[in-house]
């Protein structure tokens, strides 16, 4: 809060064309990421607090567009395929935003120094038992209509031996950066929302992460650490 507060004050005192403005924006982005990481660790350890509200999946992605643009490499192009008029899902907006950000950053790193495209899609999908059984968690979710969020890239792809470990806590293939928690925390968030995730990847061609989230159900029982926003 101290870092973000002083950054905001400094921005107000700067001329719109000041070259220092970009540096302050990067400081603000880093502080936001640090705060998000702290919240992730609390949530992963079971000490976080969830704020549950009705969410428009497409709107969440649209509101993140500017943050996503500055989070990817200059060689990566963001493409959007967003559906309108989707039914709502119930969840914590901060957690879902973190899932999107984690997946997009991973996609950017998979593209690396090459040129590539990251496509973010939202939609709906009728899932039968056969389809759900091929997903990662397979918590015996009921057949039916689900909301879909997909992040696909044209990057390097994931070797099958590594693919089996990508959701393990602290597992990372990054040599200089990365905590190895991004995907494991994302999986935890998706599971806490009653959702599912599937991964398709081919070395040299790219990877697609597809998240399934349940359509909002009235009268759903709350988790003991949840708050409700009407």
Secondary structure, 3 states (H helix, E strand, C coil): CHHHHHHHHHHHHCCCCCCHHHHHHHHHHHHHHHHHHHHHHHHHCCCCCEEEEEECHHHHHHHCHHHHHHHCCCCEEEEEECCCCCCCEEECHHHHHHHHHHHHHHHHHHHCCCCEEEEEEEEEEEECHHHHCCCCCCCCCCCEEEEEEEEEECCCCCCHHHHCCCCCCCCCCCCCCCCCCHHHHHHHHHHHCCCEEEEEEECCCEEEEEEEEECCCCCCCCCCCEEECC
